[in-house]
């Protein structure tokens, strides 16, 4: 056997014989990058997919590096791209759904890789219409905006000492007393000691986006409260806040009520479904799920 073309044909012939013998339900080729880069493999791949393997009802899964994958997208029924971006504040991973035969493509799904769990999606494809479930909190949030809502992203905004942490922990405790599950995530230890005093489940994460996203993915509950995002923004800029909040919005759409405390919205208010500003333990400048601005309410 001479040359790279002969080598790639020999590899695919071996696969073809194995499929004919075993008749599997699926064939996974990981990775085809080297084979195609060797030359002469694209036509062989096309023949296997469309003349031999597919008539037998075998699903074929191929993986390749991005540059090589572009060469085979026209023969693939479905194409997804795994994006792994590393920043000073941690890694961000997303699946880009680029092609779905007979379906809609052009959207992304954030994910994390968890030890012992593998790849875990933080969100499903955003549904056309979000199904909301209202959660009573026993706080002024109930009067101001009806409570919290599974499926929506909430912002509790206010200066230092305004009562943001107190309100979130009070709501988390009330949810727990009502048989609901709530988790408090403390970025860089923000408010962790107070959470323990309230008897609220708390998870501490470092100033790292990947850790934060993994903590949210691990939260098996109705509501997630996040405090300390401001520290990430201070260290690394507004881009990190946008990235985290965009992913949290997608995650909320999967069925969680997610509440983030901030000192300032930083012109990112369009990412939030519900906004409650806190001044001296009063809810002011309230925007509910329907966009209605509420009155000043004592918390």
JORADA-V268502 format. One line per field, one symbol per residue. ss: DSSP state (~ for helix, > for strand, _ for the rest). phi: phi as a letter, one per 40 degrees, with the letter a starting at -180 (. if undefined). burial: I if it has 16 or more other ideal C-beta (glycine too) atoms within 10 Angstrom, else O. A space follows every 50 residues. Layout:
BEGIN
ss=???
phi=???
burial=???
END
This chain:
BEGIN
ss=__~~~~~~~~~~~~~~~~~~~~___>>>>>__~~~~~___~~~~~~~~~~ ~~~~~~__>>>>>__~~~~________>>>>>>>>>>__>>>>>>>>>>> ______>>>>>>>>___>>>>___________>>>____~~~~~~__>>> __>>>>>______~~~~~~~~~~~~~~____>>>>>>____~~~~~~~__ >>>>>___~~~~~~~~~~____>>>>>_~~~~~~~~_~~~~~~~~~~~~~ ~~~___>>>>>>______~~~__>>>>>>__>>>>>>_____>___>>_
phi=.bgcccccccccccccccccccfccabbbbbcdcccccggccccdccccb bbccccgccbbbbacdccddcbcccccbbbbcbbbbbdchcbbaccccab cgbcbgabbcabbbcgbgcbccacddccbcccbcbcbgbcccccbghbbc hbbbbbbiccgchccdccccccccccccgcbbbbbbcfgcgcccccccgc cbbcbccaccccccccccccacabbbbhcdcccccbgcdcccdccccccc cdcchbcbbbcacacfgbcccbcbbbcbbfgbcbfcbcdcgcccccbcc
burial=OOOOOOIIIOIIOOIIOOIOOOOOOOIOIOOIIOIIOOOIIIOIIOOIIO OOIOOOOIOIOIOIOOOIIOOIOOOIOOIIOOOOOOOOIIOIIIIOIIOO OOOOOOOIIIIIOOOOOOOOIIIOOOOOOIOOOIIOIOIIIIOIIIIIII IIIIIIIIOOOIIIIIIIIIIIIIIIOOOIOIIIIIIIOIIIOIIOOIOI OIIIIOIIIIIIIIIIIIIOIIIIIIIIIIOIIOOIOOOIIOIIIOIIII IIIIIIIIIIIIOOIOOIOOIIIIIIIIOOOOIIOIIIIOOOOIOOIOI
END
